[in-house]
């Protein structure tokens, strides 16, 4: 769309492409803080989310819907094994 108005060389300038680079950096950082949430009753991993490990010291626990139990149960944070 930008190429239509500015031309190909101007659309590839670092000023316009800097926004996409910052988004790439944010997604890479968020993968480092990725955690897995496990159902308290059936022990299945249902959700993945991010956590700021510098600010949040304790393990997270949310009451979320489990599609295998078919009810809202507490989901606790567990380690991701790679």
C-alpha positions in Angstrom: 0.0 0.0 0.0 2.8 2.4 0.9 4.6 1.5 -2.4 1.7 2.8 -4.3 2.1 6.3 -3.0 5.8 6.6 -2.3 7.5 4.2 -4.8 9.5 1.1 -4.0 12.8 2.6 -2.8 11.1 5.1 -0.5 8.9 2.4 1.0 11.9 0.3 2.0 13.5 3.2 3.9 14.6 2.5 7.5 12.2 5.1 8.8 9.1 3.1 7.7 10.6 -0.4 8.4 11.7 0.4 12.0 8.2 -0.3 13.3 8.2 -3.9 12.1 11.7 -4.5 13.6 10.5 -3.5 17.0 7.6 -5.9 16.8 10.0 -8.7 16.0 12.1 -7.9 19.1 9.0 -7.9 21.3 7.9 -11.3 20.1 11.4 -12.8 20.7 11.5 -11.4 24.2 8.0 -12.7 25.0 9.1 -16.2 24.1 11.7 -16.1 26.8 9.1 -15.5 29.5 6.6 -18.1 28.2 4.9 -20.2 30.8 2.4 -23.1 30.7 -0.8 -23.3 32.8 -1.9 -26.8 33.9 -5.4 -27.7 35.1 -5.6 -28.5 38.8 -8.1 -31.4 38.5 -7.2 -33.3 35.3 -3.5 -32.2 35.2 -3.6 -31.3 31.5 -1.8 -28.3 30.0 -4.5 -26.1 28.4 -3.0 -22.6 28.2 0.3 -20.8 27.5 0.9 -17.2 28.6 3.7 -14.7 29.3 5.0 -13.5 32.7 7.5 -10.8 33.6 9.9 -12.8 35.8 11.5 -9.6 37.2 8.3 -8.1 38.5 6.2 -11.2 39.3 8.1 -13.5 41.7 5.4 -15.9 42.7 3.9 -18.6 40.5 0.7 -17.6 38.7 -2.7 -19.2 39.3 -5.8 -18.4 37.4 -9.3 -19.8 37.4 -9.9 -20.8 33.7 -12.1 -23.1 31.7 -10.8 -26.6 31.1 -12.1 -28.1 27.8 -11.6 -31.7 29.1 -13.2 -31.2 32.5 -15.9 -28.9 31.0 -15.8 -26.5 33.9 -13.8 -23.6 35.4 -10.9 -25.0 37.5 -7.7 -23.4 39.0 -4.8 -23.5 36.5 -1.3 -23.3 37.9 2.0 -22.4 36.3 4.4 -25.2 35.5 7.8 -25.4 33.8 8.1 -25.8 30.1 10.3 -28.7 29.2 12.1 -28.2 25.9 
